């Protein structure tokens, strides 16, 4: 893994985070990455509700990916994995395919939601983001941004902060920076410092 390239990209992302971009720029921003990874959370209340079961209040996070080349058809996204969570903690994982994104390709993560997502889904999404980031960085990919629904940036940011991320960059202590941006252009940068 080329540390200089990652450091340069993270610095560039930090500079970009100083600007608020209009909602129309989201499609353009996504297209600057070669790949999009989608994360979608949904509650699965009652899925395993039977006598003796302790599995209650589960959240499922579905993860897929697709290239942006040729217009990036999300309907043809490859199913990557599904996380099963309870109160933001992982219970299980179903992996459907290999993460077949070439090394060093730029990737944007996008949280998709059909409706407003609550605290439980935000916690599950944050945990899934961390796990997907590990896969991507293990593959030497560069994550350019994480796009989240407008009403969820503070909740997802708070959930990430419960995993040792902070909004304040501590001199040279930051080991990783992630750039969160909403559909309406609001943004924040979080730094992993542990």
Short mmCIF file of the C-alpha atoms (twelve columns), coordinates in Angstrom:
data_MODEL
# 
_entry.id   MODEL 
# 
loop_
_atom_site.group_PDB 
_atom_site.id 
_atom_site.type_symbol 
_atom_site.label_atom_id 
_atom_site.label_alt_id 
_atom_site.label_comp_id 
_atom_site.label_asym_id 
_atom_site.label_seq_id 
_atom_site.Cartn_x 
_atom_site.Cartn_y 
_atom_site.Cartn_z 
_atom_site.pdbx_PDB_model_num 
ATOM 1   C CA . UNK A 1   0.000   0.000   0.000   1 
ATOM 2   C CA . UNK A 2   1.433   3.389   -1.016  1 
ATOM 3   C CA . UNK A 3   1.250   5.542   2.136   1 
ATOM 4   C CA . UNK A 4   2.203   8.737   0.276   1 
ATOM 5   C CA . UNK A 5   -0.710  8.315   -2.158  1 
ATOM 6   C CA . UNK A 6   -3.148  7.702   0.678   1 
ATOM 7   C CA . UNK A 7   -1.833  10.708  2.620   1 
ATOM 8   C CA . UNK A 8   -2.126  12.912  -0.482  1 
ATOM 9   C CA . UNK A 9   -5.684  11.732  -1.152  1 
ATOM 10  C CA . UNK A 10  -6.725  12.285  2.466   1 
ATOM 11  C CA . UNK A 11  -5.228  15.791  2.357   1 
ATOM 12  C CA . UNK A 12  -7.110  16.511  -0.853  1 
ATOM 13  C CA . UNK A 13  -10.347 15.238  0.705   1 
ATOM 14  C CA . UNK A 14  -9.785  17.481  3.731   1 
ATOM 15  C CA . UNK A 15  -9.357  20.505  1.437   1 
ATOM 16  C CA . UNK A 16  -12.510 19.597  -0.503  1 
ATOM 17  C CA . UNK A 17  -14.412 19.256  2.793   1 
ATOM 18  C CA . UNK A 18  -14.009 22.993  3.385   1 
ATOM 19  C CA . UNK A 19  -16.447 23.698  0.551   1 
ATOM 20  C CA . UNK A 20  -20.183 23.062  0.649   1 
ATOM 21  C CA . UNK A 21  -21.385 21.691  -2.671  1 
ATOM 22  C CA . UNK A 22  -24.913 21.903  -4.084  1 
ATOM 23  C CA . UNK A 23  -27.115 18.806  -4.323  1 
ATOM 24  C CA . UNK A 24  -26.712 18.744  -8.109  1 
ATOM 25  C CA . UNK A 25  -23.000 18.121  -7.569  1 
ATOM 26  C CA . UNK A 26  -23.554 14.734  -5.920  1 
ATOM 27  C CA . UNK A 27  -23.880 12.865  -9.212  1 
ATOM 28  C CA . UNK A 28  -20.749 14.596  -10.472 1 
ATOM 29  C CA . UNK A 29  -18.926 13.792  -7.223  1 
ATOM 30  C CA . UNK A 30  -19.882 10.144  -7.433  1 
ATOM 31  C CA . UNK A 31  -18.690 9.997   -11.015 1 
ATOM 32  C CA . UNK A 32  -15.229 11.177  -9.938  1 
ATOM 33  C CA . UNK A 33  -14.850 7.800   -8.251  1 
ATOM 34  C CA . UNK A 34  -14.475 4.695   -10.350 1 
ATOM 35  C CA . UNK A 35  -16.765 2.670   -8.074  1 
ATOM 36  C CA . UNK A 36  -19.777 3.217   -5.830  1 
ATOM 37  C CA . UNK A 37  -20.495 0.993   -2.840  1 
ATOM 38  C CA . UNK A 38  -24.070 1.218   -1.604  1 
ATOM 39  C CA . UNK A 39  -25.182 0.496   1.949   1 
ATOM 40  C CA . UNK A 40  -28.867 0.179   2.807   1 
ATOM 41  C CA . UNK A 41  -30.232 -0.579  6.267   1 
ATOM 42  C CA . UNK A 42  -33.641 -1.938  7.123   1 
ATOM 43  C CA . UNK A 43  -35.135 -3.161  10.369  1 
ATOM 44  C CA . UNK A 44  -36.051 -6.817  10.502  1 
ATOM 45  C CA . UNK A 45  -38.452 -6.798  13.454  1 
ATOM 46  C CA . UNK A 46  -40.114 -10.134 13.929  1 
ATOM 47  C CA . UNK A 47  -38.005 -11.966 11.346  1 
ATOM 48  C CA . UNK A 48  -36.800 -14.456 13.940  1 
ATOM 49  C CA . UNK A 49  -39.696 -14.094 16.364  1 
ATOM 50  C CA . UNK A 50  -40.481 -17.599 17.553  1 
ATOM 51  C CA . UNK A 51  -40.701 -19.230 20.985  1 
ATOM 52  C CA . UNK A 52  -37.325 -19.270 22.711  1 
ATOM 53  C CA . UNK A 53  -35.611 -16.951 20.251  1 
ATOM 54  C CA . UNK A 54  -33.480 -14.150 21.675  1 
ATOM 55  C CA . UNK A 55  -33.001 -12.568 18.267  1 
ATOM 56  C CA . UNK A 56  -35.130 -9.455  18.419  1 
ATOM 57  C CA . UNK A 57  -34.821 -5.971  16.906  1 
ATOM 58  C CA . UNK A 58  -32.395 -6.902  14.163  1 
ATOM 59  C CA . UNK A 59  -31.140 -4.561  11.462  1 
ATOM 60  C CA . UNK A 60  -29.976 -5.808  8.085   1 
ATOM 61  C CA . UNK A 61  -27.427 -3.760  6.105   1 
ATOM 62  C CA . UNK A 62  -27.180 -4.746  2.446   1 
ATOM 63  C CA . UNK A 63  -23.944 -3.839  0.641   1 
ATOM 64  C CA . UNK A 64  -23.464 -3.781  -3.130  1 
ATOM 65  C CA . UNK A 65  -21.061 -2.187  -5.598  1 
ATOM 66  C CA . UNK A 66  -20.999 -1.035  -9.195  1 
ATOM 67  C CA . UNK A 67  -18.643 0.855   -11.519 1 
ATOM 68  C CA . UNK A 68  -19.397 4.447   -12.521 1 
ATOM 69  C CA . UNK A 69  -18.065 3.953   -16.053 1 
ATOM 70  C CA . UNK A 70  -20.730 4.177   -18.730 1 
ATOM 71  C CA . UNK A 71  -23.168 6.019   -16.492 1 
ATOM 72  C CA . UNK A 72  -22.974 3.595   -13.557 1 
ATOM 73  C CA . UNK A 73  -26.140 1.499   -13.572 1 
ATOM 74  C CA . UNK A 74  -27.003 0.847   -9.919  1 
ATOM 75  C CA . UNK A 75  -29.678 -1.673  -10.926 1 
ATOM 76  C CA . UNK A 76  -26.816 -3.911  -12.095 1 
ATOM 77  C CA . UNK A 77  -24.905 -3.615  -8.812  1 
ATOM 78  C CA . UNK A 78  -23.126 -6.720  -7.573  1 
ATOM 79  C CA . UNK A 79  -24.421 -7.971  -4.220  1 
ATOM 80  C CA . UNK A 80  -21.391 -8.021  -1.956  1 
ATOM 81  C CA . UNK A 81  -22.583 -8.835  1.550   1 
ATOM 82  C CA . UNK A 82  -25.318 -8.435  4.130   1 
ATOM 83  C CA . UNK A 83  -24.596 -7.612  7.756   1 
ATOM 84  C CA . UNK A 84  -27.002 -8.622  10.491  1 
ATOM 85  C CA . UNK A 85  -26.834 -6.294  13.502  1 
ATOM 86  C CA . UNK A 86  -28.533 -5.822  16.821  1 
ATOM 87  C CA . UNK A 87  -28.281 -2.381  18.415  1 
ATOM 88  C CA . UNK A 88  -25.353 -1.537  16.136  1 
ATOM 89  C CA . UNK A 89  -23.394 -4.666  17.076  1 
ATOM 90  C CA . UNK A 90  -22.658 -7.336  14.466  1 
ATOM 91  C CA . UNK A 91  -24.353 -10.726 14.754  1 
ATOM 92  C CA . UNK A 92  -23.695 -12.208 11.347  1 
ATOM 93  C CA . UNK A 93  -22.488 -11.750 7.813   1 
ATOM 94  C CA . UNK A 94  -23.610 -13.251 4.525   1 
ATOM 95  C CA . UNK A 95  -21.021 -12.786 1.791   1 
ATOM 96  C CA . UNK A 96  -22.316 -13.223 -1.745  1 
ATOM 97  C CA . UNK A 97  -19.316 -12.319 -3.869  1 
ATOM 98  C CA . UNK A 98  -15.711 -11.242 -3.864  1 
ATOM 99  C CA . UNK A 99  -15.048 -7.500  -3.717  1 
ATOM 100 C CA . UNK A 100 -13.831 -7.358  -7.308  1 
ATOM 101 C CA . UNK A 101 -12.701 -3.737  -7.330  1 
ATOM 102 C CA . UNK A 102 -9.181  -3.375  -8.796  1 
ATOM 103 C CA . UNK A 103 -6.393  -2.223  -6.488  1 
ATOM 104 C CA . UNK A 104 -5.866  1.542   -6.203  1 
ATOM 105 C CA . UNK A 105 -9.254  2.433   -7.746  1 
ATOM 106 C CA . UNK A 106 -11.117 5.326   -6.119  1 
ATOM 107 C CA . UNK A 107 -14.344 4.387   -4.344  1 
ATOM 108 C CA . UNK A 108 -17.248 6.406   -2.920  1 
ATOM 109 C CA . UNK A 109 -19.632 4.897   -0.372  1 
ATOM 110 C CA . UNK A 110 -23.291 5.880   -0.526  1 
ATOM 111 C CA . UNK A 111 -25.883 5.201   2.137   1 
ATOM 112 C CA . UNK A 112 -29.245 4.734   0.455   1 
ATOM 113 C CA . UNK A 113 -32.595 5.025   2.201   1 
ATOM 114 C CA . UNK A 114 -36.185 4.932   1.023   1 
ATOM 115 C CA . UNK A 115 -37.267 6.835   4.122   1 
ATOM 116 C CA . UNK A 116 -35.691 8.535   7.124   1 
ATOM 117 C CA . UNK A 117 -33.403 6.165   8.979   1 
ATOM 118 C CA . UNK A 118 -33.477 6.052   12.745  1 
ATOM 119 C CA . UNK A 119 -30.842 5.610   15.418  1 
ATOM 120 C CA . UNK A 120 -30.733 1.810   15.117  1 
ATOM 121 C CA . UNK A 121 -30.154 1.930   11.374  1 
ATOM 122 C CA . UNK A 122 -27.588 4.737   11.718  1 
ATOM 123 C CA . UNK A 123 -25.589 2.672   14.238  1 
ATOM 124 C CA . UNK A 124 -25.749 -0.382  11.984  1 
ATOM 125 C CA . UNK A 125 -24.687 1.694   8.956   1 
ATOM 126 C CA . UNK A 126 -21.716 3.149   10.871  1 
ATOM 127 C CA . UNK A 127 -20.536 -0.319  11.869  1 
ATOM 128 C CA . UNK A 128 -20.958 -1.582  8.304   1 
ATOM 129 C CA . UNK A 129 -19.025 1.441   6.977   1 
ATOM 130 C CA . UNK A 130 -16.078 0.532   9.214   1 
ATOM 131 C CA . UNK A 131 -16.094 -3.070  8.020   1 
ATOM 132 C CA . UNK A 132 -16.311 -2.075  4.365   1 
ATOM 133 C CA . UNK A 133 -13.493 0.460   4.868   1 
ATOM 134 C CA . UNK A 134 -11.290 -2.361  6.176   1 
ATOM 135 C CA . UNK A 135 -12.022 -4.414  3.057   1 
ATOM 136 C CA . UNK A 136 -11.277 -1.448  0.793   1 
ATOM 137 C CA . UNK A 137 -8.067  -0.371  2.507   1 
ATOM 138 C CA . UNK A 138 -6.930  -4.005  2.579   1 
ATOM 139 C CA . UNK A 139 -7.348  -3.917  -1.206  1 
ATOM 140 C CA . UNK A 140 -5.367  -0.629  -1.477  1 
ATOM 141 C CA . UNK A 141 -8.447  1.295   -2.624  1 
ATOM 142 C CA . UNK A 142 -8.892  4.989   -1.889  1 
ATOM 143 C CA . UNK A 143 -12.205 6.063   -0.362  1 
ATOM 144 C CA . UNK A 144 -13.003 9.545   -1.624  1 
ATOM 145 C CA . UNK A 145 -16.217 10.210  0.322   1 
ATOM 146 C CA . UNK A 146 -19.161 8.688   2.146   1 
ATOM 147 C CA . UNK A 147 -22.489 10.128  0.980   1 
ATOM 148 C CA . UNK A 148 -25.289 9.916   3.548   1 
ATOM 149 C CA . UNK A 149 -28.943 11.022  3.593   1 
ATOM 150 C CA . UNK A 150 -29.411 14.652  4.683   1 
ATOM 151 C CA . UNK A 151 -31.137 13.865  7.975   1 
ATOM 152 C CA . UNK A 152 -28.601 11.223  8.983   1 
ATOM 153 C CA . UNK A 153 -25.191 12.905  8.962   1 
ATOM 154 C CA . UNK A 154 -25.195 13.787  12.669  1 
ATOM 155 C CA . UNK A 155 -26.409 10.325  13.723  1 
ATOM 156 C CA . UNK A 156 -23.952 8.438   11.519  1 
ATOM 157 C CA . UNK A 157 -21.172 10.828  12.580  1 
ATOM 158 C CA . UNK A 158 -22.016 10.221  16.266  1 
ATOM 159 C CA . UNK A 159 -22.076 6.456   15.721  1 
ATOM 160 C CA . UNK A 160 -18.648 6.612   14.047  1 
ATOM 161 C CA . UNK A 161 -17.375 8.733   16.933  1 
ATOM 162 C CA . UNK A 162 -18.338 5.893   19.296  1 
ATOM 163 C CA . UNK A 163 -15.700 3.888   17.345  1 
ATOM 164 C CA . UNK A 164 -12.807 6.306   18.143  1 
ATOM 165 C CA . UNK A 165 -13.403 8.826   15.350  1 
ATOM 166 C CA . UNK A 166 -13.350 12.526  16.200  1 
ATOM 167 C CA . UNK A 167 -14.182 15.745  14.384  1 
ATOM 168 C CA . UNK A 168 -11.020 17.457  15.647  1 
ATOM 169 C CA . UNK A 169 -7.798  16.628  13.863  1 
ATOM 170 C CA . UNK A 170 -5.085  16.067  16.457  1 
ATOM 171 C CA . UNK A 171 -1.775  17.162  14.928  1 
ATOM 172 C CA . UNK A 172 -0.214  13.944  13.619  1 
ATOM 173 C CA . UNK A 173 -2.304  11.546  15.686  1 
ATOM 174 C CA . UNK A 174 -4.930  10.953  12.973  1 
ATOM 175 C CA . UNK A 175 -4.382  7.598   11.297  1 
ATOM 176 C CA . UNK A 176 -7.381  7.809   8.963   1 
ATOM 177 C CA . UNK A 177 -9.759  10.502  7.737   1 
ATOM 178 C CA . UNK A 178 -13.226 9.924   6.313   1 
ATOM 179 C CA . UNK A 179 -15.245 12.562  4.528   1 
ATOM 180 C CA . UNK A 180 -19.011 12.447  5.150   1 
ATOM 181 C CA . UNK A 181 -21.239 14.434  2.817   1 
ATOM 182 C CA . UNK A 182 -24.995 14.720  2.534   1 
ATOM 183 C CA . UNK A 183 -27.156 14.860  -0.548  1 
ATOM 184 C CA . UNK A 184 -27.644 18.615  0.023   1 
ATOM 185 C CA . UNK A 185 -23.896 19.268  0.270   1 
ATOM 186 C CA . UNK A 186 -23.371 19.521  4.043   1 
ATOM 187 C CA . UNK A 187 -20.110 17.854  4.995   1 
ATOM 188 C CA . UNK A 188 -17.860 16.906  7.869   1 
ATOM 189 C CA . UNK A 189 -14.517 15.162  8.136   1 
ATOM 190 C CA . UNK A 190 -13.899 12.573  10.843  1 
ATOM 191 C CA . UNK A 191 -10.469 11.402  11.971  1 
ATOM 192 C CA . UNK A 192 -9.587  8.038   13.474  1 
ATOM 193 C CA . UNK A 193 -7.063  8.625   16.212  1 
ATOM 194 C CA . UNK A 194 -6.581  5.424   18.130  1 
# 
